[in-house]
Amino acid sequence: MLSHCPGSLWFKQPVPEPVKCPSCGKEVEIFTNEQTMKCYHCGGIVTREKRPSCFDWCKYADQCIAELVAQRRGAGDSSARCPEEE
């Protein structure tokens, strides 16, 4: 049994990913919990390819998303266990 939902890791502990700006061609870092950002070289819009996660298919996705939102507001348990594993 896992101690947390593995599909939420990219949202709970985001990491920077290198993405090439389509406008200027320079590499920028966009965090895994962000979909778009403004290029800090030219001001163009950089979009990261969307990764599938458990939020796309899990029947408990709404509950997990609500827990993540509550945690970001400073409320709730920080362990974020996946309801399907209980």
N, C-alpha and C positions, 0 to 999 in steps of 0.2 A: 504494500500500500504506500502510495506517495504521500508526503506531508503537505503538499501544495499542488495547485493546478499548474501543470507544466506549460499549458498554452498561454497563461497570463504572464509568463516571465518577461517577455519583451515589453509589456506595459508596466509592470511593477519595477523592473530594473533595466531601464532603457540604456542602450549603448550606442555610441556614434557609428554610423556607417558611411563610407565614402560613396558619393554619388556625383556623376558628372553633370554639370549645368548644361542644359540643352541650348542656352543662348550664347554663352561664351566658351564652353568646352572645358572650363577649369573645374577641378574637383573641390567639392564642399562636403562637410560632414553634416548629416541629418540623423537625428536620433530615431531609434527603432519605434518609439511611440508617437512619432510625428509622420504625417503623410506628405506635407508640403512645407516649404520654407522659401524665404527670399535669399537669392544668391548674394553673398557678401562681397563678391567681386564686381558684378555688373547690375545687380538688382532684379535679375530675371527670376521667374518662379521655377523652383526645382521640386520635382515630385518623385517620391520614392515608390518603388514597386510594392504593391500591397501583398503582404504575406498572409496566407490563410492561418487562422488560429482557431482554437476551440470556440471562440466567440461566434464563428461562422456556422458551426454545426452542433454544438452541445446544447442539450435541452435546458441546462442550468445557466446559460450565458447571461440572461437578464439578471439573475440573482448575483452572479459573480461581478458583473459590471457595477451593480448597485453597491456591492461591498467595496470595490476599488474606489469608487467615487467617495464613499463615506470615509475611507482611510485617508484619501487625499485631503479631506476636510478636517482630519484630526480625530475622527470618531472611529469606533469599531476595532476589531481584532486585527492585528497585523499579520496573522498567520495565513489568512485567505485559503482555507482548505477547499478543495473541490467537492461540492455536494455529492457528486457521483461516486466518490471514493468512500463515503461514510456509510 
